[in-house]
Amino acid sequence: MVELIQHKGLESEWKNHSLYWQLANIGSEVSRSLNNINKPARFQGAYERALELFDITIEYAAESETPARLGEICRAREEFCDYFDGNSWNTDPIKMQRYYDQFATIC
């Protein structure tokens, strides 16, 4: 089980929501991370919250989603981390945000 620091007590509620809802909420933290890259304290908080949400989503997806969906979530987490750690994959932040925005419009 993922130990949640930023989102204490979220475990039981999180799994009751759709994957779209979960990814839309991850997208909120991704957006906060992108928007606060030059504000270290705000960036760090958003970055850590996003990783927590990714991790809890991956944990539950491993139990209930198809391997393809699990792989997509894991890849999205890797891309998010890579972007802020040298961006060796040359990720476009606008396209990354657009990916998450589609889930927000579904919810």
Contact map, one row per residue, 1 for C-alpha under 8 A:
11100000000000000000000000000000000000000000000000000000001000000000000000000000000000000000000000000000000
11110000000000000000000000000000000000000000000000010011001000000000000000000000000000000000000000000000000
11111000000000000000000000000000000000000000000000000000000000000000000000000000000000000000000000000000000
01111111110000000000000000000000000000000000000000010000000000000000000000000000000000000000000000000000000
00111111000000000000000000000000000000000000000000010000000000000000000000000000000000000000000000000000000
00011111000000000000000000000000000000000000000110010000000000000000000000000000000000000000000000000000000
00011111110000000000000000000000000000000000000010010000000000000000000000000000000000000000000000000000000
00011111111000000000000000000000000000000000000000000000000000000000000000000000000000000000000000000000000
00010011111110000000000000000000000000000000000000000000000000000000000000000000000000000000000000000000000
00010011111111000000000000000000000000000000000000000000000000000000000000000000000000000000000000000000000
00000001111111100000000000000000000000000000000000000001000000000000000000000000000000000000000000000000000
00000000111111110000000000000000000000000000000000000000000000000000000000000000000000000000000000000000000
00000000111111111000000000000000000000000000000000000000000000000000000000000000000000000000000000000000000
00000000011111111000010000000000000000000000000000000001100000000000000000000000000000000000000000000000000
00000000001111111100000000000000000000000000000000000000100100000000000000000000000000000000000000000000000
00000000000111111100000000000000000000000000000000000000000000000000000000000000000000000000000000000000000
00000000000011111110110000000000000000000000000000000000000000000000000000000000000000000000000000000000000
00000000000000111111110000000000000000000000000000000000000000000000000000000000000000000000000000000000000
00000000000000001111111000000000000000000000000000000000100000000000000000000000000000000000000000000000000
00000000000000000111111100000000000000000000000000000000000000000000000000000000000000000000000000000011011
00000000000000001111111110000000000000000000000000000000000000000000000000000000000000000000000000000011001
00000000000001001111111111000000000000000000000000001000100000000000000000000000000000000000000000000000000
00000000000000000011111111100000000000000000000000000000000000000000000000000000000000000000000000010011000
00000000000000000001111111110000000000000000000000000000000000000000000000000000000000000000000000011111001
00000000000000000000111111111000000000000000000000001000000000000000000000000000000000000000000000000001000
00000000000000000000011111111100000000000000000001001100000000000000000000000000000000000000000000010000000
00000000000000000000001111111110000000000000000001000000000000000000000000000000000000000000000010011001000
00000000000000000000000111111111000000000000000000000000000000000000000000000000000000000000000000010000000
00000000000000000000000011111111100000000000011011000000000000000000000000000000000000000000000000000000000
00000000000000000000000001111111110000000000011001000000000000000000000000000001000000000000000010000000000
00000000000000000000000000111111111000000000000000000000000000000000000000000000000000000000000010000000000
00000000000000000000000000011111111100000010011000000000000000000000000000000000000000000000000000000000000
00000000000000000000000000001111111110000111011000000000000000000000000000000000000000000000000000000000000
00000000000000000000000000000111111110000010000000000000000000000000000000000000000000000000100000000000000
00000000000000000000000000000011111111000010000000000000000000000000000000000000000000000000000000000000000
00000000000000000000000000000001111111110110000000000000000000000000000000000000000000000000000000000000000
00000000000000000000000000000000111111110010000000000000000000000000000000000000000000000000000000000000000
00000000000000000000000000000000001111110010000000000000000000000000000000000000000000000000000000000000000
00000000000000000000000000000000000111111110000000000000000000000000000000000000000000000000000000000000000
00000000000000000000000000000000000111111111000000000000000000000000000000000000000000000000000000000000000
00000000000000000000000000000000000000111111100000000000000000000000000000000000000000000000000000000000000
00000000000000000000000000000000100100111111110000000000000000000000000000000000000000000000000000000000000
00000000000000000000000000000001111111111111111000000000000000000000000000000000000000000000000000000000000
00000000000000000000000000000000100000011111111100000000000000000000000000000000000000000000000000000000000
00000000000000000000000000000000000000001111111110000000000000000000000000000000000000000000000000000000000
00000000000000000000000000001101100000000111111111000000000000000000000000000000000000000000000000000000000
00000000000000000000000000001101100000000011111111100000000000000000000000000000000000000000000000000000000
00000100000000000000000000000000000000000001111111110000000000000000000000000000000000000000000000000000000
00000110000000000000000000001000000000000000111111111000000000000000000000000000000000000000000000000000000
00000000000000000000000001101100000000000000011111111100000000000000000000000000000000000000000000000000000
00000000000000000000000000000000000000000000001111111110000000000000000000001000000000000000000000000000000
01011110000000000000000000000000000000000000000111111111000000000000000000000000000000000000000000000000000
00000000000000000000010011000000000000000000000011111111100000000000000000000000000000000000000000000000000
00000000000000000000000001000000000000000000000001111111110000000000000011001000000000000000000000000000000
01000000000000000000000000000000000000000000000000111111111000000000000000000000000000000000000000000000000
01000000001001000000000000000000000000000000000000011111111100000000000000000000000000000000000000000000000
00000000000001100010010000000000000000000000000000001111111110000000000010000000000000000000000000000000000
00000000000000000000000000000000000000000000000000000111111111000000010011000000000000000000000000000000000
11000000000000000000000000000000000000000000000000000011111111100000000000000000000000000000000000000000000
00000000000000100000000000000000000000000000000000000001111111111000000000000000000000000000000000000000000
00000000000000000000000000000000000000000000000000000000111111111100110000000000000000000000000000000000000
00000000000000000000000000000000000000000000000000000000011111111110010000000000000000000000000000000000000
00000000000000000000000000000000000000000000000000000000001111111000000000000000000000000000000000000000000
00000000000000000000000000000000000000000000000000000000000111111100000000000000000000000000000000000000000
00000000000000000000000000000000000000000000000000000000000111111110110000000000000000000000000000000000000
00000000000000000000000000000000000000000000000000000000000011011111110000000000000000000000000000000000000
00000000000000000000000000000000000000000000000000000000000001001111111000000000000000000000000000000000000
00000000000000000000000000000000000000000000000000000000000000000111111100000000000000000000000000000000000
00000000000000000000000000000000000000000000000000000000000010001111111110000000000000000000000000000000000
00000000000000000000000000000000000000000000000000000000010011001111111111000000000000000000000000000000000
00000000000000000000000000000000000000000000000000000000000000000011111111100000000000000000000000000000000
00000000000000000000000000000000000000000000000000000000000000000001111111110000000000000000000000000000000
00000000000000000000000000000000000000000000000000000100110000000000111111111000000000000000000000000000000
00000000000000000000000000000000000000000000000000000100010000000000011111111100000000000000000000000000000
00000000000000000000000000000000000000000000000000000000000000000000001111111110000000000000000000000000000
00000000000000000000000000000000000000000000000000000000000000000000000111111111000000000000000000000000000
00000000000000000000000000000000000000000000000000100100000000000000000011111111100000000000000000000000000
00000000000000000000000000000000000000000000000000000000000000000000000001111111110000000000000000000000000
00000000000000000000000000000000000000000000000000000000000000000000000000111111111000001010000000000000000
00000000000000000000000000000100000000000000000000000000000000000000000000011111111100000000000000000000000
00000000000000000000000000000000000000000000000000000000000000000000000000001111111110000000000000000000000
00000000000000000000000000000000000000000000000000000000000000000000000000000111111111111000000000000000000
00000000000000000000000000000000000000000000000000000000000000000000000000000011111111111110000000000000000
00000000000000000000000000000000000000000000000000000000000000000000000000000001111111100000000000000000000
00000000000000000000000000000000000000000000000000000000000000000000000000000000111111110000000000000000000
00000000000000000000000000000000000000000000000000000000000000000000000000000000011111110000000000000000000
00000000000000000000000000000000000000000000000000000000000000000000000000000000011111111110000000000000000
00000000000000000000000000000000000000000000000000000000000000000000000000000000011011111110000000000000000
00000000000000000000000000000000000000000000000000000000000000000000000000000010011000111110000000000000000
00000000000000000000000000000000000000000000000000000000000000000000000000000000001000111111000000000000000
00000000000000000000000000000000000000000000000000000000000000000000000000000010001000111111101100000000000
00000000000000000000000000000000000000000000000000000000000000000000000000000000000000000111111100000000000
00000000000000000000000000000000010000000000000000000000000000000000000000000000000000000011111110000000000
00000000000000000000000000000000000000000000000000000000000000000000000000000000000000000001111111000000000
00000000000000000000000000000000000000000000000000000000000000000000000000000000000000000011111111100000000
00000000000000000000000000000000000000000000000000000000000000000000000000000000000000000011111111110000000
00000000000000000000000000100110000000000000000000000000000000000000000000000000000000000000111111111000000
00000000000000000000000000000000000000000000000000000000000000000000000000000000000000000000011111111100000
00000000000000000000000000000000000000000000000000000000000000000000000000000000000000000000001111111110000
00000000000000000000001101110000000000000000000000000000000000000000000000000000000000000000000111111111000
00000000000000000000000100100000000000000000000000000000000000000000000000000000000000000000000011111111100
00000000000000000000000100000000000000000000000000000000000000000000000000000000000000000000000001111111110
00000000000000000001101100000000000000000000000000000000000000000000000000000000000000000000000000111111111
00000000000000000001101110100000000000000000000000000000000000000000000000000000000000000000000000011111111
00000000000000000000000000000000000000000000000000000000000000000000000000000000000000000000000000001111111
00000000000000000001000000000000000000000000000000000000000000000000000000000000000000000000000000000111111
00000000000000000001100100000000000000000000000000000000000000000000000000000000000000000000000000000011111
